[in-house]
Amino acid sequence: MPLINMPIETLLGLLNREKTVTGEADLPDHFQSMGCEVEETTTIQQYLCGVCGKVIERTEAQGAALTCASCGTDFRERPESVSTLGENHVVRLDMLAVRPDLFDPGGMGRALRGFLGVQTGLAEYDLRPGKLRVQVDPALANDDSYRPFIGCAVLRKVRLDHDRIKMLMNLQEDLHWALGRNRKLASIGVYDLARLEGTNFRYDAVARDALTFVPLGFDAGDSSAACTPDEILARHKTGQAFAHLLEKHRKVPLLRDERGNVLSMPPIINAEACRVTHDSTDLFCDVTGVSQRSVDRALNIVVTSLRELIPELEIETVTIDGPDGARVTPDLTPAAMDLSVAEARDTLGAPLESGQLADLLERMGHRVQGRGAETLKVEVPAWRNDVMHPVDLIEDAGVAFGYDNLVPELVPTFTVGAARPIEERSAAARRVMVGHGFHQVMTLTLTSEPAAFGKWRIPADPRAVQIENPISSEQTMCRVSLLPGLLETLAINKQYDLPQQLFEVGDCCFCDDSETGAGERRFMAAALIGSQVGYADVRAVLDSYIYEMGIEATIAASDDPRFIPGRGAVLRDGAGETIGAMGEVHPEVLEAYGLKHPVACVEIALQ
């Protein structure tokens, strides 16, 4: 969870615009009631980096700033590069990642005003139609430059000081973490609009060495400061930190104005030429990424939070011309959702009427229609990233009601926990195999098609569950058999004495017609390796196993390609359904694992 420094004076100013509703002493209790954990109330010292302009906050326990986290300047070697701005009294909060709209004083002030009953219901913001357009290059949807989504806004009548710039930068970085998954899903850029030219901007993919620009933090007056995108990834501190996000891209995304001047290279770095300063009065803001939802939510949070901090700020829309047509951003249209009063009442265990539930939801910033009805029509703010289901609205109502106000009751019936039948059967199988002198192993549930099928001389199973975004080429699917893991373990342990006897009881996953589209089945598998191991050895183990487990099974010869011809068998239950297989492993399979001794194995379903 991120640790947020919430400036007390700024927050109280936002809360008390209309009347005095709370004081500093009451804030910890309010935060606690809203589900925000208070770490401490303390005073922080602010320092300004003279190289990149970043404001650095340090508590007394942390001591003075020694380096700049943004540009890497070492203040011990260059003490003239840092200056002291002053102190700030803050509450340090451990925040939930699902509520990034509360990460800054603007968003927190808006939420607290509703929670305390000062300003309930859906906050509304005027959006002025703007003239600026952004043309999106269709190539950004290709795998070699994939970052296709963008949302933009123009912010006018901005008044900035050190505190507001720091709040903006903190919000930007916190959103990068919470919504952007460390800039992977979304990243934010803010620029001085006065330094940009024209009204037709471009967001396109360019070669990694196609042009040069001066990245933020480099000296614009230095002729050697202009870098190609490749050089930025290699030389700039931020480029080095996030180079992995573009390492597979032959082309990189660039945002440029009408004259071709570079604004930024998302998700890495902005250009020095359009840096935001205290003199900036009009800002251009963009969010780019690989998730449309994350891009839209991040943009909505930034513009509405800044509007809360700067009441006179005006938000202008920007037209995005993409491959699928034009769209206008930001879009603050609330999401419509139906909520059953009876479901909320039963879930919370509180005797809530329709009107009471509507009041609770409006305190949490929603607009509610249909008071008195058994189904409420709820409009969810466009900056709320955590509300995706009616149960999330019920959670909001519970927060507003106060969990301390729920009356505890004992459940009307008491039950005693017991092991699931499959777990009891699994435990019995383990006891049987250990009694036969086998050692239990636990192998990985994720595998790949070459490991699961290629090495075993069998075609791919159409029931295999594929991973949509695998973390590596070795983990692209869920296993459909325990045998590959057992032979992999034997291969890893070739240096130990023979014979070796291993078994595993575990789940395999298959696509089916269930609600989730896939289901698990429990299996027991065993493997023996040794210079004299053969079919008779594994058959003896199986005969004893099915007797001890009380299994009715018939054994028939099979032509399973995993086994040596004439030394493989299929297992069927009383109804004739196949429940397993056993045999002496084919030499080609052994060679694929680098094994030089015979292996016999068996696999049988437990369910």
C-alpha positions as CSV (number, residue, x, y, z in Angstrom):
1,M,0.0,0.0,0.0
2,P,1.3,3.5,-0.8
3,L,2.2,5.8,2.1
4,I,0.6,9.2,1.3
5,N,1.6,12.5,2.9
6,M,-1.7,14.4,3.3
7,P,-1.1,18.1,4.0
8,I,-3.4,19.0,7.0
9,E,-3.7,22.7,6.3
10,T,-4.6,22.2,2.6
11,L,-7.1,19.4,3.5
12,L,-8.8,21.5,6.2
13,G,-9.1,24.4,3.7
14,L,-10.9,22.2,1.2
15,L,-13.2,20.8,3.9
16,N,-14.1,24.1,5.5
17,R,-14.8,26.2,2.3
18,E,-18.5,26.7,3.2
19,K,-18.4,26.3,7.0
20,T,-16.2,24.8,9.7
21,V,-17.0,21.1,9.8
22,T,-14.0,19.5,11.4
23,G,-10.6,20.2,12.9
24,E,-7.1,18.6,12.9
25,A,-7.9,16.6,16.0
26,D,-10.9,14.9,14.4
27,L,-9.1,13.9,11.1
28,P,-7.6,10.6,12.3
29,D,-11.1,9.4,13.4
30,H,-12.6,10.4,10.0
31,F,-9.8,8.7,8.1
32,Q,-10.2,5.5,10.2
33,S,-14.0,5.5,9.5
34,M,-13.3,5.7,5.8
35,G,-10.9,2.8,5.9
36,C,-7.7,4.8,5.7
37,E,-5.1,3.7,8.2
38,V,-3.3,6.6,9.9
39,E,0.5,5.9,10.2
40,E,1.4,9.1,12.0
41,T,1.0,12.9,12.2
42,T,4.3,14.6,11.6
43,T,6.1,17.6,10.1
44,I,8.0,17.1,6.9
45,Q,10.8,19.3,5.5
46,Q,10.6,20.2,1.8
47,Y,13.7,20.5,-0.4
48,L,13.9,21.7,-4.0
49,C,16.3,20.1,-6.5
50,G,17.8,22.8,-8.6
51,V,18.6,20.5,-11.5
52,C,15.2,19.0,-12.3
53,G,12.9,21.1,-10.1
54,K,11.5,18.1,-8.1
55,V,10.3,18.9,-4.6
56,I,11.5,16.3,-2.1
57,E,9.8,15.6,1.2
58,R,11.6,14.2,4.2
59,T,10.5,13.5,7.7
60,E,12.6,14.3,10.7
61,A,13.4,10.6,11.1
62,Q,14.5,10.3,7.5
63,G,16.9,13.3,7.7
64,A,18.0,15.7,5.0
65,A,17.7,14.9,1.3
66,L,21.0,13.4,0.1
67,T,20.0,12.7,-3.5
68,C,17.2,13.5,-6.0
69,A,15.1,10.5,-6.7
70,S,14.1,12.0,-10.0
71,C,17.3,13.0,-11.7
72,G,19.8,11.3,-9.4
73,T,21.8,14.4,-8.5
74,D,24.0,13.8,-5.4
75,F,23.5,16.8,-3.1
76,R,26.6,15.8,-1.1
77,E,28.8,16.4,-4.1
78,R,26.7,19.4,-5.4
79,P,25.3,21.1,-2.3
80,E,24.4,24.2,-4.4
81,S,21.8,22.1,-6.3
82,V,19.4,21.8,-3.4
83,S,17.5,24.4,-1.4
84,T,15.2,24.3,1.6
85,L,11.6,25.3,1.0
86,G,10.0,25.0,4.4
87,E,8.0,22.7,6.6
88,N,4.6,21.1,6.1
89,H,2.4,19.5,8.7
90,V,1.0,16.2,7.3
91,V,-0.9,13.1,8.2
92,R,0.8,10.0,6.8
93,L,-1.8,7.5,5.5
94,D,-1.5,3.9,4.4
95,M,-3.9,3.9,1.5
96,L,-5.6,1.1,-0.4
97,A,-4.5,0.8,-4.0
98,V,-8.2,0.4,-5.1
99,R,-8.9,4.1,-4.1
100,P,-6.5,6.2,-6.1
101,D,-9.0,9.0,-6.1
102,L,-8.1,9.6,-2.5
103,F,-4.4,9.9,-3.0
104,D,-4.3,13.7,-3.0
105,P,-5.9,16.5,-0.9
106,G,-8.3,17.3,-3.7
107,G,-9.8,13.9,-4.0
108,M,-9.7,13.3,-0.2
109,G,-11.3,16.6,0.5
110,R,-14.1,15.8,-2.0
111,A,-14.7,12.4,-0.3
112,L,-14.6,13.8,3.2
113,R,-17.1,16.5,2.4
114,G,-19.6,13.9,1.3
115,F,-18.8,11.5,4.2
116,L,-19.3,14.3,6.7
117,G,-22.6,15.4,5.1
118,V,-21.3,18.8,3.9
119,Q,-21.7,18.1,0.2
120,T,-23.4,14.9,-0.7
121,G,-24.2,13.3,-4.0
122,L,-22.3,13.3,-7.3
123,A,-19.8,16.1,-7.7
124,E,-20.1,17.7,-11.1
125,Y,-17.5,19.5,-13.2
126,D,-18.0,21.7,-16.2
127,L,-16.2,20.5,-19.3
128,R,-15.6,23.1,-22.0
129,P,-15.3,22.0,-25.6
130,G,-11.7,22.5,-26.8
131,K,-10.2,22.9,-30.2
132,L,-7.2,20.6,-29.6
133,R,-7.0,17.2,-31.4
134,V,-4.7,14.3,-31.1
135,Q,-4.2,12.0,-34.1
136,V,-3.3,8.4,-33.1
137,D,-1.1,6.3,-35.3
138,P,-2.7,2.9,-36.0
139,A,0.8,1.4,-35.8
140,L,0.6,1.8,-32.0
141,A,-1.7,-1.2,-31.9
142,N,1.0,-3.4,-33.4
143,D,2.9,-5.8,-31.2
144,D,6.2,-4.1,-32.0
145,S,5.0,-0.7,-30.6
146,Y,2.0,-1.6,-28.5
147,R,0.6,1.3,-26.5
148,P,-2.6,2.2,-28.4
149,F,-4.8,4.1,-25.8
150,I,-4.6,7.8,-25.0
151,G,-6.7,10.3,-23.2
152,C,-6.1,14.0,-23.0
153,A,-7.3,17.2,-21.4
154,V,-6.5,21.0,-21.4
155,L,-6.4,22.7,-18.0
156,R,-6.7,26.5,-18.0
157,K,-6.4,29.2,-15.3
158,V,-3.9,27.1,-13.3
159,R,-2.2,28.7,-10.4
160,L,0.9,26.8,-9.2
161,D,3.3,27.0,-6.3
162,H,5.8,24.6,-4.8
163,D,3.1,22.8,-2.8
164,R,0.7,22.3,-5.7
165,I,3.5,21.2,-8.0
166,K,4.5,18.7,-5.4
167,M,1.0,17.5,-5.0
168,L,0.6,17.1,-8.7
169,M,3.9,15.1,-9.0
170,N,3.0,12.9,-6.0
171,L,-0.4,12.2,-7.5
172,Q,1.2,11.4,-10.8
173,E,3.6,8.9,-9.3
174,D,1.0,7.3,-7.0
175,L,-1.3,6.8,-10.0
176,H,1.5,5.3,-11.9
177,W,1.8,2.7,-9.2
178,A,-1.9,2.0,-8.3
179,L,-3.6,2.3,-11.6
180,G,-0.7,2.0,-14.1
181,R,1.0,-1.0,-12.4
182,N,4.3,0.9,-12.3
183,R,3.6,2.6,-15.7
184,K,2.8,-0.7,-17.5
185,L,-0.9,-0.1,-17.9
186,A,-1.0,3.7,-17.9
187,S,1.4,6.6,-17.5
188,I,0.7,10.3,-17.1
189,G,2.3,13.4,-18.7
190,V,1.6,17.1,-17.8
191,Y,3.0,19.9,-20.0
192,D,3.1,23.7,-20.2
193,L,0.6,24.4,-23.0
194,A,2.1,27.8,-23.8
195,R,5.3,26.1,-25.0
196,L,3.4,23.9,-27.4
197,E,2.4,24.9,-31.0
198,G,-0.7,24.3,-33.0
199,T,-3.9,22.5,-32.2
200,N,-3.3,19.2,-34.1
201,F,-1.0,16.9,-32.0
202,R,0.3,13.5,-33.0
203,Y,0.6,10.3,-31.0
204,D,2.6,7.9,-33.1
205,A,5.2,5.2,-33.3
206,V,8.7,6.1,-34.4
207,A,12.0,4.2,-34.8
208,R,14.2,4.1,-31.8
209,D,16.8,6.2,-33.5
210,A,14.6,8.4,-35.7
211,L,15.0,11.7,-33.9
212,T,16.4,13.4,-30.8
213,F,15.0,15.6,-28.0
214,V,16.1,16.8,-24.6
215,P,14.5,14.7,-21.9
216,L,13.3,16.2,-18.6
217,G,16.2,16.8,-16.3
218,F,18.8,17.3,-19.0
219,D,20.2,20.8,-19.7
220,A,18.4,22.1,-22.8
221,G,21.3,24.5,-23.4
222,D,23.8,21.7,-23.7
223,S,24.2,20.6,-27.3
224,S,24.9,17.0,-26.2
225,A,21.8,16.8,-24.1
226,A,19.5,15.9,-27.1
227,C,19.1,12.1,-27.2
228,T,17.5,9.5,-29.4
229,P,14.9,7.3,-27.7
230,D,17.5,4.5,-27.5
231,E,20.0,6.9,-25.8
232,I,17.4,8.0,-23.3
233,L,16.7,4.4,-22.3
234,A,20.5,3.9,-21.8
235,R,21.6,7.2,-20.3
236,H,18.7,8.8,-18.4
237,K,18.0,7.5,-14.9
238,T,14.3,7.2,-15.5
239,G,14.9,5.7,-18.9
240,Q,17.1,3.0,-17.3
241,A,14.4,2.3,-14.6
242,F,11.6,1.8,-17.1
243,A,13.5,0.6,-20.2
244,H,12.0,-2.9,-19.7
245,L,8.6,-1.6,-20.7
246,L,9.8,-0.9,-24.2
247,E,12.5,-3.6,-24.6
248,K,10.4,-5.7,-27.0
249,H,9.4,-2.7,-29.1
250,R,11.1,-1.9,-32.4
251,K,9.3,1.4,-32.4
252,V,8.6,3.6,-29.4
253,P,5.5,5.9,-28.8
254,L,6.0,9.6,-29.1
255,L,3.6,12.5,-28.4
256,R,4.3,15.6,-30.6
257,D,2.7,18.9,-31.3
258,E,1.7,20.3,-34.7
259,R,5.3,21.4,-35.4
260,G,6.8,18.0,-34.5
261,N,8.2,19.1,-31.2
262,V,8.3,16.2,-28.8
263,L,6.2,16.4,-25.6
264,S,7.1,13.0,-24.3
265,M,8.1,9.4,-24.9
266,P,5.5,7.5,-23.0
267,P,5.8,5.8,-20.5
268,I,9.4,6.9,-19.9
269,I,10.0,10.7,-19.8
270,N,8.7,14.1,-20.8
271,A,10.6,16.6,-22.8
272,E,12.5,19.4,-21.0
273,A,11.1,22.0,-23.5
274,C,7.6,21.8,-22.1
275,R,8.4,21.5,-18.4
276,V,5.7,22.8,-16.0
277,T,6.9,25.7,-13.9
278,H,5.4,28.2,-11.4
279,D,4.6,30.5,-14.3
280,S,2.5,27.9,-16.2
281,T,-1.1,28.9,-16.4
282,D,-2.4,26.5,-19.1
283,L,-1.5,22.8,-19.0
284,F,-1.9,19.9,-21.4
285,C,-2.4,16.5,-19.7
286,D,-2.2,13.1,-21.4
287,V,-2.5,9.5,-20.2
288,T,-1.3,6.7,-22.4
289,G,-1.3,3.0,-21.9
290,V,-2.3,-0.5,-22.8
291,S,-5.6,-0.5,-20.8
292,Q,-8.4,1.8,-21.9
293,R,-10.1,1.6,-18.4
294,S,-6.8,2.5,-16.6
295,V,-6.1,5.4,-19.0
296,D,-9.6,6.9,-18.6
297,R,-9.7,6.5,-14.8
298,A,-6.3,8.1,-14.4
299,L,-7.2,11.1,-16.6
300,N,-10.5,11.6,-14.7
301,I,-8.7,11.5,-11.3
302,V,-6.0,14.0,-12.3
303,V,-8.3,16.6,-13.8
304,T,-11.0,16.4,-11.1
305,S,-8.5,16.4,-8.3
306,L,-6.8,19.5,-9.7
307,R,-10.2,21.1,-10.1
308,E,-10.8,20.5,-6.4
309,L,-7.4,22.1,-5.5
310,I,-7.8,25.0,-7.8
311,P,-11.5,26.1,-7.9
312,E,-11.1,28.5,-10.7
313,L,-9.5,25.9,-13.0
314,E,-11.2,25.3,-16.3
315,I,-11.2,21.8,-17.9
316,E,-11.3,21.6,-21.8
317,T,-11.9,18.5,-23.7
318,V,-9.6,17.1,-26.4
319,T,-10.7,15.1,-29.4
320,I,-8.8,11.8,-30.0
321,D,-8.8,10.7,-33.6
322,G,-8.1,7.0,-33.4
323,P,-8.3,4.1,-35.8
324,D,-11.8,3.3,-34.5
325,G,-13.1,6.9,-34.9
326,A,-13.1,10.1,-32.8
327,R,-13.8,10.2,-29.1
328,V,-13.7,13.2,-26.7
329,T,-11.8,13.1,-23.4
330,P,-12.1,13.4,-20.5
331,D,-15.4,11.7,-20.3
332,L,-16.9,12.3,-16.8
333,T,-20.2,10.5,-17.6
334,P,-21.1,8.4,-14.5
335,A,-21.6,4.7,-14.8
336,A,-25.2,3.5,-14.2
337,M,-25.8,0.6,-11.8
338,D,-28.8,-1.0,-10.2
339,L,-28.8,-1.9,-6.5
340,S,-31.3,-4.1,-4.7
341,V,-32.2,-2.7,-1.3
342,A,-33.0,-6.2,-0.1
343,E,-29.6,-7.5,-1.2
344,A,-27.9,-4.6,0.5
345,R,-29.9,-5.2,3.7
346,D,-29.1,-8.9,3.8
347,T,-25.5,-8.4,3.0
348,L,-24.8,-5.8,5.6
349,G,-27.2,-7.3,8.2
350,A,-28.6,-3.8,8.9
351,P,-32.3,-2.9,8.7
352,L,-31.9,-0.3,6.0
353,E,-34.9,1.2,4.1
354,S,-34.6,2.5,0.6
355,G,-34.3,6.1,1.6
356,Q,-31.6,5.4,4.2
357,L,-29.6,3.4,1.7
358,A,-29.8,6.2,-0.8
359,D,-28.6,8.7,1.8
360,L,-25.6,6.5,2.6
361,L,-24.6,6.1,-1.0
362,E,-24.9,9.9,-1.6
363,R,-22.6,10.5,1.3
364,M,-20.1,8.3,-0.6
365,G,-20.3,10.5,-3.7
366,H,-22.9,8.7,-5.8
367,R,-26.1,10.1,-7.3
368,V,-29.1,8.0,-6.5
369,Q,-32.5,7.9,-8.2
370,G,-35.6,5.9,-7.3
371,R,-35.9,6.6,-3.6
372,G,-38.6,4.5,-2.1
373,A,-38.2,1.7,-4.7
374,E,-36.8,-1.7,-3.9
375,T,-34.2,-1.2,-6.6
376,L,-32.1,2.0,-6.6
377,K,-30.7,3.6,-9.7
378,V,-27.1,4.6,-8.8
379,E,-24.8,6.7,-10.9
380,V,-21.1,6.0,-10.0
381,P,-18.5,8.8,-10.4
382,A,-16.2,8.4,-13.4
383,W,-13.1,8.7,-11.1
384,R,-14.1,5.7,-8.9
385,N,-11.9,2.8,-10.1
386,D,-13.1,0.3,-7.4
387,V,-16.8,0.2,-8.1
388,M,-17.4,-2.6,-10.7
389,H,-20.3,-4.6,-9.2
390,P,-23.3,-3.8,-7.0
391,V,-21.5,-5.5,-4.1
392,D,-19.0,-2.6,-4.2
393,L,-21.9,-0.2,-3.7
394,I,-23.0,-2.2,-0.7
395,E,-19.5,-1.9,0.7
396,D,-19.7,1.9,0.2
397,A,-23.0,1.9,2.1
398,G,-21.4,-0.1,4.9
399,V,-18.6,2.4,5.2
400,A,-21.0,5.3,5.4
401,F,-23.2,3.4,7.9
402,G,-20.2,2.6,10.0
403,Y,-19.2,-1.0,10.7
404,D,-19.1,-0.2,14.4
405,N,-22.8,0.5,14.2
406,L,-23.6,-3.0,13.0
407,V,-25.2,-5.1,15.8
408,P,-23.3,-8.4,16.2
409,E,-25.6,-11.5,16.3
410,L,-24.8,-15.2,16.5
411,V,-25.7,-17.2,13.5
412,P,-28.9,-19.2,13.9
413,T,-27.3,-22.6,13.2
414,F,-23.8,-23.9,14.0
415,T,-21.9,-26.3,11.9
416,V,-18.7,-28.2,12.5
417,G,-16.0,-28.0,9.8
418,A,-14.9,-31.3,8.1
419,A,-12.4,-32.2,5.4
420,R,-13.7,-32.4,1.9
421,P,-14.1,-36.0,0.7
422,I,-11.4,-35.5,-2.0
423,E,-9.0,-34.3,0.6
424,E,-9.6,-37.3,2.8
425,R,-9.1,-39.5,-0.3
426,S,-5.9,-37.7,-1.2
427,A,-4.6,-38.2,2.3
428,A,-5.3,-41.9,2.1
429,A,-3.5,-42.1,-1.3
430,R,-0.5,-40.4,0.2
431,R,-0.4,-42.9,3.1
432,V,-0.6,-45.8,0.7
433,M,2.3,-44.5,-1.5
434,V,4.5,-43.6,1.4
435,G,3.9,-47.1,2.7
436,H,5.3,-48.5,-0.6
437,G,8.5,-46.5,0.0
438,F,7.8,-43.6,-2.4
439,H,8.9,-40.1,-1.7
440,Q,6.3,-37.3,-2.3
441,V,7.0,-34.3,-4.4
442,M,5.1,-31.2,-5.4
443,T,5.7,-29.9,-8.9
444,L,4.6,-26.7,-10.7
445,T,1.0,-26.5,-11.9
446,L,2.0,-24.3,-14.9
447,T,3.8,-25.8,-17.8
448,S,4.1,-25.4,-21.6
449,E,3.0,-27.3,-24.6
450,P,6.5,-28.6,-25.5
451,A,6.9,-29.9,-21.9
452,A,3.4,-31.3,-21.5
453,F,3.0,-32.8,-25.0
454,G,6.1,-32.5,-27.2
455,K,8.5,-34.4,-25.0
456,W,5.8,-37.1,-24.5
457,R,5.2,-37.8,-28.2
458,I,1.5,-37.0,-27.9
459,P,-0.7,-34.3,-29.6
460,A,-1.8,-31.3,-27.6
461,D,-4.9,-31.8,-25.5
462,P,-7.7,-29.5,-26.7
463,R,-9.0,-29.3,-23.1
464,A,-5.8,-27.7,-21.9
465,V,-6.3,-24.3,-20.2
466,Q,-4.0,-21.7,-21.9
467,I,-2.6,-18.6,-20.1
468,E,-3.5,-15.4,-22.0
469,N,-0.5,-13.4,-20.8
470,P,2.1,-15.9,-19.7
471,I,5.0,-14.7,-17.6
472,S,7.4,-16.8,-19.6
473,S,7.5,-19.3,-22.4
474,E,7.8,-22.1,-19.9
475,Q,4.5,-21.3,-18.2
476,T,1.9,-21.0,-21.0
477,M,-0.7,-23.4,-19.8
478,C,-2.1,-25.3,-16.8
479,R,-0.9,-28.9,-16.5
480,V,-3.1,-31.8,-17.7
481,S,-0.9,-34.5,-16.3
482,L,1.4,-35.0,-13.3
483,L,3.8,-37.2,-15.2
484,P,5.9,-34.5,-16.8
485,G,6.6,-32.9,-13.4
486,L,7.7,-36.3,-12.0
487,L,10.2,-37.0,-14.9
488,E,11.5,-33.4,-14.7
489,T,12.2,-34.1,-11.0
490,L,13.9,-37.4,-11.8
491,A,16.1,-35.5,-14.4
492,I,17.1,-32.9,-11.8
493,N,18.1,-35.7,-9.4
494,K,20.2,-37.8,-11.8
495,Q,23.2,-37.5,-9.6
496,Y,21.7,-39.5,-6.7
497,D,21.7,-43.2,-6.3
498,L,19.2,-45.5,-7.9
499,P,16.5,-46.8,-7.7
500,Q,14.3,-43.7,-7.0
501,Q,10.6,-43.8,-6.4
502,L,8.6,-40.6,-6.5
503,F,4.8,-39.8,-6.3
504,E,2.6,-36.8,-6.4
505,V,-1.0,-36.1,-5.5
506,G,-2.2,-32.9,-7.2
507,D,-4.7,-31.1,-9.4
508,C,-4.8,-30.8,-13.2
509,C,-6.9,-28.3,-15.0
510,F,-9.2,-28.8,-18.0
511,C,-11.6,-26.7,-20.0
512,D,-15.2,-27.6,-19.4
513,D,-18.8,-26.3,-19.6
514,S,-18.9,-25.0,-16.1
515,E,-19.5,-21.4,-15.1
516,T,-15.8,-20.6,-15.0
517,G,-15.1,-22.5,-18.2
518,A,-12.5,-24.7,-16.5
519,G,-12.3,-27.2,-13.7
520,E,-9.8,-29.1,-11.7
521,R,-9.4,-32.9,-11.3
522,R,-7.3,-34.6,-8.6
523,F,-4.8,-37.3,-9.7
524,M,-2.2,-39.5,-8.2
525,A,0.9,-40.3,-10.2
526,A,4.0,-42.3,-9.4
527,A,7.3,-43.0,-11.2
528,L,10.1,-45.5,-10.7
529,I,13.6,-45.3,-12.2
530,G,16.4,-47.9,-11.9
531,S,18.5,-50.2,-14.0
532,Q,16.1,-53.1,-13.6
533,V,12.8,-51.2,-13.5
534,G,10.0,-52.5,-15.8
535,Y,6.3,-52.8,-16.4
536,A,6.0,-55.5,-13.7
537,D,7.2,-53.2,-11.0
538,V,4.7,-50.4,-11.7
539,R,1.9,-53.0,-12.1
540,A,2.7,-54.5,-8.7
541,V,2.5,-51.0,-7.2
542,L,-0.8,-50.3,-8.9
543,D,-2.4,-53.6,-7.9
544,S,-1.6,-52.9,-4.3
545,Y,-2.8,-49.2,-4.6
546,I,-6.2,-50.0,-6.0
547,Y,-6.7,-52.7,-3.4
548,E,-5.9,-50.4,-0.5
549,M,-8.0,-47.6,-2.0
550,G,-10.9,-49.8,-2.7
551,I,-10.9,-49.0,-6.5
552,E,-12.7,-51.2,-8.9
553,A,-10.6,-51.0,-12.1
554,T,-9.8,-53.1,-15.1
555,I,-6.5,-53.0,-16.9
556,A,-6.2,-53.5,-20.7
557,A,-3.3,-53.1,-23.1
558,S,-3.0,-49.8,-25.0
559,D,-1.0,-48.3,-27.7
560,D,-0.3,-45.1,-25.8
561,P,2.7,-43.4,-27.6
562,R,4.2,-42.4,-24.2
563,F,5.0,-46.0,-23.5
564,I,7.0,-48.8,-25.2
565,P,4.7,-50.7,-27.5
566,G,3.4,-53.8,-25.7
567,R,4.3,-52.3,-22.3
568,G,1.5,-49.8,-21.8
569,A,-1.9,-50.2,-20.3
570,V,-5.1,-48.2,-19.8
571,L,-7.1,-48.2,-16.6
572,R,-10.9,-48.2,-16.6
573,D,-13.5,-48.0,-13.8
574,G,-16.6,-50.2,-13.4
575,A,-18.5,-48.1,-15.9
576,G,-15.8,-48.4,-18.6
577,E,-14.6,-44.8,-18.2
578,T,-10.9,-44.2,-18.6
579,I,-9.4,-43.2,-15.2
580,G,-5.6,-43.6,-15.8
581,A,-2.7,-45.1,-17.6
582,M,0.6,-46.9,-16.8
583,G,3.5,-48.4,-18.5
584,E,7.2,-48.4,-19.3
585,V,8.2,-44.9,-20.6
586,H,9.3,-44.8,-24.3
587,P,13.1,-44.3,-24.9
588,E,12.4,-41.1,-26.9
589,V,10.7,-39.6,-23.9
590,L,13.6,-40.6,-21.6
591,E,16.0,-39.0,-24.1
592,A,14.0,-35.8,-24.1
593,Y,14.6,-35.6,-20.3
594,G,18.2,-36.8,-20.5
595,L,17.5,-40.0,-18.5
596,K,19.6,-43.0,-19.2
597,H,17.8,-45.7,-17.1
598,P,14.4,-47.3,-17.6
599,V,11.4,-45.5,-16.0
600,A,7.9,-46.9,-15.3
601,C,5.0,-44.8,-14.2
602,V,1.4,-44.7,-13.5
603,E,-1.3,-42.0,-13.2
604,I,-4.8,-42.5,-11.9
605,A,-7.7,-40.2,-11.1
606,L,-8.7,-39.8,-7.5
607,Q,-12.2,-38.5,-8.2
